[in-house]
Amino acid sequence: MTELIVENIDAGYGEAQVLWDLNIRVRERSITVLLGSNGAGKTTTLRVISGILRPWRGSVKFNGVDITDLPAYERVNRGIVLVPEGRRLWPQMTVYQHLELGAYTKEARDRFQDNLETVFNLFPRLKERRDQLAGTLSGGEQQMLAIARALMASPKILLLDEPSLGLAPKLVIETLSLIRRLRDERDLTVLLVEQDVYMALQIADYGYILEQGRIILEGDKDTILNSDIVRKAYLGI
């Protein structure tokens, strides 16, 4: 079973509070989306879940175990893997070297060849460019590589921070279609952070709207799309 539960989280930086009493649940083999505008607290939420930022209050539980006090590397060992905003690639390293780095845990190293084959099947263009420097890839290819690197870690849950950022509309659709495939074909559990409410909800099983550090709405795709709050604030209807 793969389940993530975030309960009553308060968090921030220095004396500046960013999250207030945050509660999120991500169920097994689901795509859960966390939506909101810039500065709403979406990235901070992922930092708390991945162990980069320690919360002031509340708990993070994964598969029934409280992991609030675990460091980030231990969470990766348990299968919580983050694809950060902006891809965070090394321009002078090759595609293959990035994939090697992604196989961080012992389990991932043991499964390296199987995971590599899976990644190259998902991303044939990366296989063609395995010896190419990351800095010479297109924006869409760099996003593929960021996701592929995370998949090399054998994740149980994938945290994706704004994967559509800076991509052309066609590539946004391709990226979101890929995320759906990861759920449907690889049984992967996904928590997706996005600003593009409409596009993200097309692949979502469940969603949350975050505004100024607080959850103001949650529900399935139709519940959120039909909400007056979302229609006016995010869809311009």
C-alpha positions as CSV (number, residue, x, y, z in Angstrom):
1,M,0.0,0.0,0.0
2,T,1.2,3.5,-0.8
3,E,-0.5,6.3,1.0
4,L,0.7,9.8,2.1
5,I,-1.1,11.7,4.8
6,V,-0.2,15.3,5.7
7,E,-1.9,16.4,8.9
8,N,-2.2,19.9,10.5
9,I,1.0,21.2,9.0
10,D,2.2,24.7,9.9
11,A,5.4,25.7,8.2
12,G,7.5,28.6,7.0
13,Y,10.9,30.3,6.7
14,G,12.4,32.2,9.6
15,E,9.5,34.0,11.2
16,A,7.4,34.1,8.0
17,Q,4.6,31.5,8.1
18,V,3.6,30.0,4.7
19,L,1.4,27.1,5.6
20,W,-1.5,27.0,8.0
21,D,-3.1,23.8,9.3
22,L,-2.5,22.0,6.0
23,N,-4.2,18.6,5.5
24,I,-3.7,16.5,2.4
25,R,-4.2,12.8,1.6
26,V,-2.7,11.0,-1.4
27,R,-4.1,7.6,-2.1
28,E,-2.4,4.6,-3.7
29,R,-2.2,4.6,-7.6
30,S,-3.8,8.0,-7.8
31,I,-2.9,11.4,-9.3
32,T,-3.6,14.1,-6.7
33,V,-3.1,17.7,-7.7
34,L,-2.2,20.6,-5.5
35,L,-3.3,23.8,-7.3
36,G,-2.9,27.5,-6.7
37,S,-1.3,30.7,-7.8
38,N,2.3,31.8,-7.3
39,G,3.1,32.2,-3.6
40,A,0.3,30.0,-2.4
41,G,2.6,27.6,-0.7
42,K,2.7,24.7,-3.1
43,T,6.5,24.3,-3.3
44,T,6.7,24.7,0.5
45,T,4.3,21.8,0.8
46,L,6.5,19.6,-1.3
47,R,9.5,20.6,0.7
48,V,7.8,19.6,3.9
49,I,6.8,16.2,2.4
50,S,10.2,15.5,0.9
51,G,12.0,16.4,4.1
52,I,13.8,19.5,2.8
53,L,11.9,21.7,5.2
54,R,10.9,20.8,8.8
55,P,7.4,21.8,9.7
56,W,6.6,23.9,12.8
57,R,3.7,21.7,13.7
58,G,1.8,18.7,12.4
59,S,2.9,15.4,10.9
60,V,3.7,13.6,7.6
61,K,2.8,9.9,7.5
62,F,3.8,7.5,4.7
63,N,2.3,4.0,4.6
64,G,1.2,4.4,8.2
65,V,4.6,5.4,9.5
66,D,5.3,8.9,10.9
67,I,8.2,10.3,8.9
68,T,8.0,13.9,10.1
69,D,11.5,13.7,11.7
70,L,13.2,11.7,8.9
71,P,15.8,13.5,6.8
72,A,15.3,13.8,3.1
73,Y,17.6,11.0,2.0
74,E,15.7,8.5,4.3
75,R,12.5,9.5,2.6
76,V,14.0,8.7,-0.8
77,N,15.0,5.3,0.6
78,R,11.3,4.8,1.5
79,G,10.2,5.7,-2.0
80,I,9.3,9.5,-1.8
81,V,11.0,11.1,-4.8
82,L,10.8,14.8,-5.8
83,V,11.1,16.3,-9.3
84,P,11.9,19.9,-8.4
85,E,10.7,23.0,-10.1
86,G,13.0,24.1,-12.9
87,R,14.4,20.6,-13.5
88,R,17.7,21.3,-11.7
89,L,19.9,19.5,-14.2
90,W,23.7,19.8,-14.6
91,P,24.3,21.2,-18.1
92,Q,27.8,19.6,-18.5
93,M,26.6,16.1,-17.6
94,T,25.2,13.7,-20.1
95,V,21.7,12.2,-20.1
96,Y,23.2,8.8,-19.0
97,Q,25.1,10.4,-16.1
98,H,21.9,12.0,-14.8
99,L,20.2,8.6,-14.9
100,E,23.1,7.1,-13.0
101,L,22.8,9.7,-10.3
102,G,19.0,9.1,-10.1
103,A,19.7,5.5,-8.9
104,Y,20.6,6.7,-5.5
105,T,19.3,4.0,-3.2
106,K,20.5,0.4,-2.9
107,E,17.2,-0.9,-4.3
108,A,17.6,1.4,-7.2
109,R,21.2,0.4,-7.9
110,D,20.1,-3.3,-7.8
111,R,17.4,-2.5,-10.3
112,F,19.4,-0.2,-12.4
113,Q,19.2,-2.1,-15.7
114,D,15.5,-2.8,-15.4
115,N,14.8,0.8,-14.5
116,L,17.0,2.1,-17.3
117,E,15.1,-0.1,-19.8
118,T,11.8,1.3,-18.4
119,V,12.9,4.9,-18.7
120,F,14.2,4.4,-22.3
121,N,10.9,2.8,-23.3
122,L,9.0,5.7,-21.8
123,F,11.4,8.3,-23.3
124,P,12.8,7.0,-26.6
125,R,14.3,10.4,-27.3
126,L,16.5,10.1,-24.2
127,K,17.8,6.8,-25.4
128,E,18.8,8.5,-28.6
129,R,20.5,11.3,-26.7
130,R,22.0,9.2,-23.9
131,D,25.5,10.6,-24.5
132,Q,24.3,14.2,-25.1
133,L,24.9,17.0,-22.6
134,A,21.8,18.0,-20.7
135,G,22.5,21.6,-21.4
136,T,22.1,21.0,-25.1
137,L,18.6,19.4,-24.8
138,S,15.4,21.2,-25.6
139,G,13.1,22.4,-22.8
140,G,10.8,19.4,-23.3
141,E,13.7,17.0,-23.4
142,Q,15.1,18.4,-20.2
143,Q,11.8,17.9,-18.4
144,M,11.7,14.3,-19.7
145,L,15.2,13.9,-18.2
146,A,14.2,15.4,-14.8
147,I,11.3,12.9,-14.6
148,A,13.4,10.0,-15.9
149,R,16.1,10.7,-13.3
150,A,13.5,10.5,-10.5
151,L,12.1,7.2,-11.9
152,M,15.6,5.7,-11.7
153,A,15.2,5.9,-7.9
154,S,12.4,3.4,-8.0
155,P,9.8,5.7,-6.4
156,K,6.6,4.6,-4.7
157,I,5.3,8.2,-4.8
158,L,6.4,10.8,-7.3
159,L,6.2,14.5,-6.2
160,L,6.2,16.8,-9.3
161,D,6.7,20.5,-8.9
162,E,5.4,22.5,-11.9
163,P,6.5,20.1,-14.6
164,S,4.7,22.2,-17.3
165,L,6.6,25.4,-16.4
166,G,8.1,27.1,-19.4
167,L,6.9,24.4,-21.9
168,A,4.9,25.1,-25.1
169,P,1.2,24.0,-24.9
170,K,1.8,20.9,-26.9
171,L,4.6,19.8,-24.6
172,V,2.4,20.5,-21.6
173,I,-0.2,18.1,-23.0
174,E,2.6,15.4,-23.6
175,T,4.0,15.8,-20.1
176,L,0.6,15.4,-18.4
177,S,-0.2,12.4,-20.7
178,L,3.0,10.9,-19.5
179,I,2.1,11.4,-15.8
180,R,-1.2,9.6,-16.5
181,R,0.7,6.7,-18.1
182,L,2.9,6.4,-15.0
183,R,-0.3,5.9,-13.0
184,D,-2.1,3.6,-15.4
185,E,0.8,1.5,-16.6
186,R,3.4,1.7,-13.8
187,D,0.9,1.9,-10.9
188,L,2.7,4.9,-9.6
189,T,1.2,7.3,-7.0
190,V,1.6,10.9,-7.9
191,L,1.3,14.3,-6.2
192,L,1.3,17.0,-8.8
193,V,1.8,20.7,-8.1
194,E,0.6,22.9,-10.9
195,Q,-0.6,26.5,-11.7
196,D,-2.5,25.4,-14.8
197,V,-5.7,24.3,-13.0
198,Y,-7.7,23.2,-16.0
199,M,-5.0,21.1,-17.6
200,A,-4.0,19.4,-14.3
201,L,-7.5,18.5,-13.5
202,Q,-7.9,16.6,-16.8
203,I,-5.7,13.8,-15.4
204,A,-6.5,14.2,-11.7
205,D,-8.3,11.7,-9.4
206,Y,-8.5,14.2,-6.6
207,G,-7.5,17.8,-6.1
208,Y,-6.8,20.6,-3.6
209,I,-6.8,24.3,-4.1
210,L,-4.3,26.1,-2.0
211,E,-4.6,29.9,-1.4
212,Q,-2.3,31.9,0.9
213,G,-1.1,28.8,2.6
214,R,-4.6,27.3,3.4
215,I,-6.6,24.7,1.6
216,I,-9.8,26.4,0.5
217,L,-11.3,23.6,-1.6
218,E,-10.9,19.9,-2.2
219,G,-12.7,17.3,-4.2
220,D,-12.8,15.3,-7.4
221,K,-12.3,16.9,-10.8
222,D,-15.9,17.9,-11.4
223,T,-16.3,19.3,-7.9
224,I,-13.3,21.6,-8.4
225,L,-14.1,22.6,-12.0
226,N,-17.7,23.4,-11.1
227,S,-16.8,25.5,-8.0
228,D,-17.6,29.2,-8.3
229,I,-14.2,29.9,-6.6
230,V,-12.2,28.1,-9.3
231,R,-14.4,29.3,-12.2
232,K,-13.9,32.9,-11.3
233,A,-10.3,33.0,-9.9
234,Y,-8.6,30.4,-12.1
235,L,-10.7,29.8,-15.2
236,G,-11.9,33.3,-15.9
237,I,-15.6,32.2,-16.2
